[in-house]
Amino acid sequence: MQKLMRKDRGNDLFELAMYVLAAVCFVYFLIKGPAPKMWQAVLIAVVLLLIRAVVKLTKTTMFAALRFCVLLFIFITMFMANEFGFYSVIPYLDKIEHLFSGVILCFVGLLIYGKASDIENKSVTPSAKVAIWLSLFFSVAMAGVWEIYEFTTDHWFGLNSQNGSLLDTMTDIICGTIGAVMTSFYLVIQAKRRKMPLLDE
């Protein structure tokens, strides 16, 4: 198995650019306003730092594809959607986010399989089929869990995350599932090429 602990310069530059952009946004909105946009920039930097902290504390190695997806997801949801107000510019941006979350959660499922089977110490012989199925089911399940969370917060706190619509809820779950299925097919192809993250030889 190839070593996962290798420098990921592309993602490093991507993350650095996001810190720089967050700093620029902070200064701009500090001067021009509104204040919530300024604190949104701070939140972005905090989220990036928290991800680094969790990875370090759990001694987990994020393979390149997962790290890129996480960084891109933060850029789309926190910069484009919230900081720059692209919800009103890009149609169905919310659905694109849910589609993309399915991709990320599928990779997270793969990461969980790797940690659970202790692949780096080779205590368990890894199975690409099991890893892919687990990743798929984990991602689909989490899409449902997220909608449960939105339903609960809407009901308890009077929010409107689901637009009071079963159609919105089911469309979000379907988008997340589609993202998970597409990623599973990608992992199948990678497994056949023996280039699957965590399981490559």
Buried (B, 14 or more C-beta within 10 A) or exposed (E): EEEBEEEBEEBEEBBEEBEEBBBEBBEEBEEEEEEEBBBBBEBBBEBBEEBEEEEEEEEEBBBEBBBBBBBBBBBBBBBBBBBEEBBEEEEEBBBBBBBBBBBBBBBBBBBBBBBEBEBBEEEEEBBBEEBBBBBBBBBBBBBBEBBEEBBEBBEEEEEEBBEEEEEBBEBBBBBBBBBBBBBBEBBBEBBEEEEBBBBBE
